[in-house]
Amino acid sequence: MAQVTIVIFASGTGTNANAIIEYFKSNVDINIGLIVTNKADAGVIKVAEKWKVEYAIISKADLDDEELVAAVLEDHGIDFVVLAGWLVLIPSYLVKMFKDRMLNIHPALLPKFGGRGMFGHHVHDAVKAAKEVESGITIHKVNEAYDEGGLVAQHKVSLAIADSAQDIERKVRALELKFYPEEIKKFILKSFK
């Protein structure tokens, strides 16, 4: 298998990006070639600098420029896209360009608590309000709609009635950091045989 180069798209602090980069830092088959963020002040830029991974800032408006985005990704030899806290809908040209080669993580057990506006604390607040007895993560392929791509994996955690939304978030984050890098690796190794 030729080396697969990943781009990580992230809008926030970069905790998942950090875990993914750390997981793959010594991997000969999979390389993190680029981080893309839509925010010039995103914490994920510090993660990129820490690991000496190149990064690009592609604003929401720039994302509509197919030629610009394709050029950035081609310049870095990108084979695979990982969304890790990316809060902008992926345009259809990018979904087509990376068909079955783009994964996202969602901090709930889809199809529950997914869709537009369901990110970060909004998800955990909704899980708490619904008095769910479990939550978890869903790793799925990306299509043109929020959180509707094909299921790749789910990992669950039990919730206690006394758990606050912050407790739920902490439990779910632990699953993200543990399982997302592993699931990315499994998916890539299966897809690029």
Buried (B, 14 or more C-beta within 10 A) or exposed (E): EEEBBBBBBBBBBBBBBBBBBBBBEEBEEBBBBBBBBBBEEBBBBEBBEEBEBBBBBBEEEBBEBEEEBBEBBEEBEBBBBBBBBBBBBBBEBBBEBBEEBBBBBBBBBBEBBBEEEBBEEEBBBBBBEEEBEEBBBBBBBBBEEBBBBEEBBBBEBEBEEEBEBEBBBEBBBEBBBBBBBEBBBBBBEEEBE
